[in-house]
């Protein structure tokens, strides 16, 4: 009987094991199928959104929990070849968190004090404004140094720097816009000074430091750092950048700009996924420093190379965007969800394209939600601008015809009123850099940057301004002829009245 029971138990056990194996296989297949479905939804969403916004090429990286969930390219290069997950893209200001990490690594070794003045590491500094000596390392990281584009130009500098060793000369001559630590101003050279600090303290070239201490340990084998955008233009392996004119991608070299520290890194989707994974596992920083690394600044959400925020739904997030005139990048890491999304584009900053919507839509798909589509996308807005330009031309032509046929006289009052209205778009066009600086929080932009960012709007302003100038010239001519005719009529009347 005991033997029978043992045989029955053994048989039952085998049956249960077989059933478990049978049931487990479909569950595993379902999990794989679900992942494939999510990736397909992401493919469809990105492809559709790129097409809607006339974006030629992009690369996407997703790090989920402890794995590279997705690393893929979309679209094509200028030569027509396909973009994949190993395609090289400049990541622009997504470089800042790397620079901040390098600084914190040296803090961890006791070589840098975050609250020590920057000037203590450079005894040869002799600033005219003594407040420069009060700028701390933390101020530079938090973008609260007191410097901005108005007092010390960056992109609009007539002669760009050629090395980090040159940048401290600007601190000797500058007058700060604010006392250090009292105001937030996003300012790229803050991170140039930090890159130079890394060189000064480590005794190594900044690019070499990044490679040996960050890229190689994380397995980012295809990532590297450059000091100037000229090195991007001259590297044929890097995906060519574009800007948009009326929705048409135009291939263009990136203007000369010194970017060592704030915006010099070139990477791939595959490598960026590894970078985002490192934000959860803390491989390169102690837990205490990693916590500081992911915190907001003292007077703004901008902390140490990241915009650090927190909400009830998404929890803690760290994010940054990268802006070149022919490239764009976005990255958001949901720390509590252990989800990171980074995307790089071979088209630049554009007033009509919401690049952050890509990250938001992909995050919704990852959470099992449907991404929303806005009617106000780049494609529709460009169509509206084309129609607006055409309507403006038709309106201008009609006004010319109307002025010529008008039987009403052009009075001085009407001429002044008409002139005031027609001068407004001309003034907007002339003062566009100042307007952009005001809207952009003090960042001074070059004309080329304005053109690539809002070419369609500038084209419309140019068309409207030319029509208004021609209209005003015609009106002044008509006014002059009318006054001249009235003068002759009055002289004739005077002549007749005196000879009666």
SULJO-V470878 format. One record per pair of residues at least 12 apart in sequence whose C-alpha atoms are under 7 Angstrom apart, sorted by the first residue. I is the first residue (numbers start at 0). J is the second residue. D is the distance in Angstrom with one decimal. If there is no record, write none. Layout:
# SULJO-V470878
I	J	D
I	J	D
This chain:
# SULJO-V470878
37	364	6.8
37	365	6.9
41	361	6.3
41	364	6.9
51	377	6.7
51	378	5.3
52	352	6.6
52	376	6.4
52	377	4.4
52	378	5.0
53	246	5.9
53	247	6.9
53	378	6.6
54	346	6.3
55	74	5.8
55	75	6.2
55	248	7.0
55	345	6.8
56	73	5.6
56	74	4.3
56	75	5.2
56	76	6.5
56	82	6.9
56	344	6.0
56	345	5.5
57	72	5.8
57	73	5.1
57	74	6.5
57	343	5.5
57	344	4.2
57	345	6.1
58	71	5.7
58	72	4.1
58	73	5.9
58	84	6.3
58	268	5.8
58	342	5.7
58	343	5.3
58	344	6.6
59	71	5.5
59	72	6.2
59	268	5.6
59	341	5.9
59	342	4.5
59	343	6.6
60	268	4.8
60	269	6.5
60	271	6.3
60	272	5.2
60	340	5.8
60	341	5.2
60	342	6.3
61	272	5.8
61	339	5.6
61	340	4.7
61	341	6.5
62	272	5.3
62	275	6.3
62	276	6.0
62	338	5.7
62	339	4.9
62	340	6.6
63	337	6.0
63	338	4.7
63	339	6.5
64	337	5.0
64	338	6.3
65	276	6.6
67	272	5.9
70	84	5.2
70	268	5.2
70	269	5.2
71	83	5.4
71	84	4.1
71	268	6.5
72	84	4.8
76	238	6.2
76	239	6.6
77	239	6.4
84	267	6.4
84	268	5.1
84	269	5.7
85	267	5.3
85	268	6.4
85	269	6.2
86	238	6.9
86	267	5.6
87	236	6.9
87	237	4.9
87	238	5.9
87	265	6.4
87	266	5.4
87	267	5.0
88	237	6.0
88	238	5.9
88	265	5.5
88	266	5.5
88	267	6.1
88	343	6.6
89	264	6.1
89	265	4.2
89	266	6.4
90	264	6.0
90	265	5.8
90	266	6.7
90	321	6.0
90	328	5.8
90	343	6.6
91	262	4.1
91	263	6.2
91	264	6.6
91	321	4.6
91	322	5.7
91	323	6.3
92	261	5.8
92	262	4.5
92	320	6.3
92	321	4.1
92	322	6.4
93	262	6.8
93	319	6.0
93	320	6.1
93	321	5.3
94	261	5.8
94	262	5.0
94	263	6.4
94	264	5.6
95	190	6.9
95	260	6.7
95	261	5.0
95	262	6.6
95	304	4.9
96	303	6.8
96	304	4.2
96	305	6.2
98	194	6.4
98	260	6.0
99	140	6.8
99	303	5.7
99	304	5.6
101	197	7.0
102	197	6.3
103	288	7.0
104	284	6.5
110	200	6.8
113	135	6.9
113	136	5.0
113	137	5.1
114	135	5.4
114	136	6.0
114	137	5.9
115	135	5.3
115	136	6.3
116	132	6.3
116	133	5.6
116	134	5.4
116	135	4.0
116	136	6.3
117	134	6.0
117	135	5.2
117	136	5.7
118	132	5.5
124	171	6.5
125	171	5.4
126	170	6.0
126	171	3.7
126	172	6.2
127	171	5.8
127	172	5.9
128	173	6.9
128	174	5.5
130	178	6.8
133	179	6.6
134	179	5.5
138	179	6.8
138	180	5.9
139	189	5.1
139	190	6.8
140	302	6.6
140	303	4.9
140	304	6.4
141	296	5.5
141	301	5.8
141	302	4.9
141	303	5.8
142	183	5.7
142	184	5.7
142	185	5.6
142	186	6.5
142	189	6.7
143	179	6.0
143	180	4.9
143	181	6.7
143	182	5.6
143	183	4.7
143	184	6.2
144	179	4.7
144	180	6.1
145	175	5.4
145	176	5.4
145	177	4.4
145	178	5.4
145	179	4.8
145	182	6.6
146	175	5.4
146	176	5.8
147	176	6.8
147	184	6.1
147	186	5.6
148	186	6.8
148	441	6.7
148	442	5.6
148	443	5.7
149	441	7.0
149	443	6.8
150	173	6.6
150	174	6.6
150	175	6.7
150	176	6.5
151	173	6.5
154	256	6.4
154	444	6.8
154	445	6.8
155	444	6.7
155	445	5.6
159	256	6.3
159	257	6.0
160	257	5.9
161	257	6.9
163	191	6.9
163	195	5.8
183	299	6.8
187	261	5.6
190	260	5.2
190	261	5.0
191	259	6.1
191	260	4.7
191	261	6.1
194	260	5.0
206	224	5.5
210	223	6.9
217	273	6.5
217	274	6.9
219	270	4.8
219	273	7.0
221	266	6.4
221	267	7.0
222	265	5.7
222	266	4.4
222	267	6.9
222	270	6.9
223	264	5.8
223	265	5.5
223	266	6.7
224	263	5.3
224	264	4.3
224	265	6.1
225	259	6.3
225	263	4.9
225	264	6.2
226	257	5.9
226	258	5.3
226	259	4.2
226	263	5.8
227	255	6.9
227	256	5.7
227	257	4.6
227	258	5.4
227	259	6.7
228	253	6.3
228	254	7.0
228	255	5.6
228	256	5.5
228	257	6.7
228	258	7.0
229	255	5.9
232	252	5.8
232	253	6.6
238	345	6.8
239	345	6.5
240	252	6.8
240	325	4.6
240	326	5.6
240	345	4.6
240	346	5.7
241	325	4.6
241	326	6.9
241	345	5.9
241	346	4.6
241	347	6.4
242	325	5.3
242	346	5.3
242	347	5.5
242	451	5.6
243	451	6.8
244	454	5.7
244	455	6.0
245	381	5.5
245	385	6.9
245	455	5.4
246	378	6.6
246	381	5.8
251	325	6.9
253	324	6.6
253	325	6.1
275	339	5.8
279	334	7.0
279	337	6.7
293	307	6.4
293	317	6.7
294	307	5.8
295	307	4.8
295	308	6.9
305	317	5.7
305	318	5.6
305	319	5.9
306	318	5.2
306	319	6.1
313	333	6.9
314	335	5.9
315	333	6.1
315	334	5.5
315	335	5.9
316	331	6.8
316	332	5.5
316	333	4.6
316	334	5.6
317	331	5.9
317	332	5.3
317	333	6.8
318	330	5.5
318	331	4.2
318	332	6.1
319	331	6.7
322	347	6.9
322	348	6.1
323	347	5.7
323	348	6.6
324	347	4.6
324	348	5.8
324	448	5.9
324	451	6.2
325	345	6.5
325	346	5.0
325	347	3.8
326	344	5.7
326	345	4.8
326	346	4.7
326	347	4.0
327	343	5.9
327	344	5.1
327	345	6.7
327	346	6.1
327	347	5.0
327	348	6.1
328	342	5.6
328	343	4.3
328	344	6.0
329	341	5.6
329	342	5.3
329	343	6.6
329	355	6.5
330	342	6.4
340	358	6.5
348	452	5.3
349	451	7.0
349	452	4.3
349	453	6.1
350	452	5.7
350	453	5.6
351	376	6.7
351	377	4.8
351	380	6.5
352	376	6.3
352	377	5.0
384	455	6.5
388	459	5.5
391	463	6.5
395	466	5.8
399	470	6.8
409	478	5.8
418	471	6.7
421	467	5.5
424	460	6.3
424	464	6.0
425	464	5.2
428	460	6.4
432	444	6.4
